[in-house]
C-alpha cells in the first residue's frame, strides 16, 4: 500500500510540473502567438498537455486523484 501511495505522489509531482509547463507555454503563446516561430510554442504546449493527460490516467489507475 505504501508503495502505491509513493507512486501516486511521484506521479502527482510530475503532473504538477506538466501543468506548470502548460501554463507557461500558454502565457508565451498569448504574448508571441503571431510570431513566425510560434508554431514551436504551440507544439511544445500540446506535448506538455498530452503528457499531463497521460499522467492523470496513470494517477487514476493507481487509485489516486
PASEBA-888297 format. One record per residue (C-alpha): residue number from 1; residue in one letter; chain; x, y, z. Coordinates in pm, whole numbers. Each point is the difference from the previous one (the first is absolute). Example, Ala and Ser with C-alpha at 12.3 -4.5 7.8 and 13.67 -1.06 7.14 Angstrom:
! PASEBA-888297
+-----+-----+-------+--------+--------+--------+
!   n ! res ! chain !      x !      y !      z !
+-----+-----+-------+--------+--------+--------+
!   1 !   A !     A !   1230 !   -450 !    780 !
!   2 !   S !     A !    137 !    344 !    -66 !
+-----+-----+-------+--------+--------+--------+
This chain:
! PASEBA-888297
+-----+-----+-------+--------+--------+--------+
!   n ! res ! chain !      x !      y !      z !
+-----+-----+-------+--------+--------+--------+
!   1 !   X !     A !      0 !      0 !      0 !
!   2 !   X !     A !    279 !    244 !     84 !
!   3 !   X !     A !    171 !    -67 !   -333 !
!   4 !   X !     A !   -325 !     84 !   -181 !
!   5 !   X !     A !    -33 !    328 !    191 !
!   6 !   X !     A !    362 !     85 !    -77 !
!   7 !   X !     A !    -64 !    -67 !   -369 !
!   8 !   X !     A !   -308 !    223 !     11 !
!   9 !   X !     A !    201 !    274 !    172 !
!  10 !   X !     A !    273 !    -16 !   -265 !
!  11 !   X !     A !   -255 !     -1 !   -283 !
!  12 !   X !     A !   -180 !    299 !    151 !
!  13 !   X !     A !    330 !    184 !     37 !
!  14 !   X !     A !     77 !    -61 !   -366 !
!  15 !   X !     A !   -353 !    107 !    -90 !
!  16 !   X !     A !     42 !    329 !    187 !
!  17 !   X !     A !    314 !     64 !   -203 !
!  18 !   X !     A !   -183 !    -68 !   -325 !
!  19 !   X !     A !   -288 !    227 !    102 !
!  20 !   X !     A !    248 !    278 !     79 !
!  21 !   X !     A !    171 !    -49 !   -336 !
!  22 !   X !     A !   -335 !      5 !   -178 !
!  23 !   X !     A !    -91 !    326 !    170 !
!  24 !   X !     A !    338 !    151 !    -85 !
!  25 !   X !     A !    -32 !    -90 !   -367 !
!  26 !   X !     A !   -357 !    134 !     -1 !
!  27 !   X !     A !    128 !    334 !    125 !
!  28 !   X !     A !    280 !      0 !   -257 !
!  29 !   X !     A !   -247 !    -75 !   -280 !
!  30 !   X !     A !   -218 !    291 !    111 !
!  31 !   X !     A !    302 !    227 !    -17 !
!  32 !   X !     A !    163 !   -136 !   -317 !
!  33 !   X !     A !   -290 !   -177 !   -169 !
!  34 !   X !     A !     34 !    189 !   -329 !
!  35 !   X !     A !    377 !    -33 !    -32 !
!  36 !   X !     A !    134 !   -218 !   -284 !
!  37 !   X !     A !    150 !   -258 !    237 !
!  38 !   X !     A !   -306 !    -23 !    227 !
!  39 !   X !     A !    -76 !   -344 !   -145 !
!  40 !   X !     A !    280 !   -134 !    216 !
!  41 !   X !     A !   -171 !    141 !    310 !
!  42 !   X !     A !   -331 !   -153 !   -102 !
!  43 !   X !     A !    160 !   -340 !    -54 !
!  44 !   X !     A !    181 !      9 !    333 !
!  45 !   X !     A !   -322 !    107 !    173 !
!  46 !   X !     A !   -185 !   -291 !   -163 !
!  47 !   X !     A !    276 !   -243 !    101 !
!  48 !   X !     A !    -17 !    108 !    364 !
!  49 !   X !     A !   -379 !    -11 !     -4 !
!  50 !   X !     A !      7 !   -355 !   -139 !
!  51 !   X !     A !    257 !   -109 !    257 !
!  52 !   X !     A !   -214 !    150 !    277 !
!  53 !   X !     A !   -303 !   -191 !   -124 !
!  54 !   X !     A !    201 !   -323 !     -5 !
!  55 !   X !     A !    120 !     62 !    355 !
!  56 !   X !     A !   -359 !     61 !    114 !
!  57 !   X !     A !    -95 !   -339 !   -140 !
!  58 !   X !     A !    286 !   -168 !    185 !
!  59 !   X !     A !    -93 !    173 !    327 !
!  60 !   X !     A !   -358 !   -126 !    -32 !
!  61 !   X !     A !    116 !   -349 !    -92 !
!  62 !   X !     A !    195 !    -10 !    327 !
!  63 !   X !     A !   -308 !    112 !    194 !
!  64 !   X !     A !    106 !    360 !     50 !
!  65 !   X !     A !   -159 !    333 !    -78 !
+-----+-----+-------+--------+--------+--------+
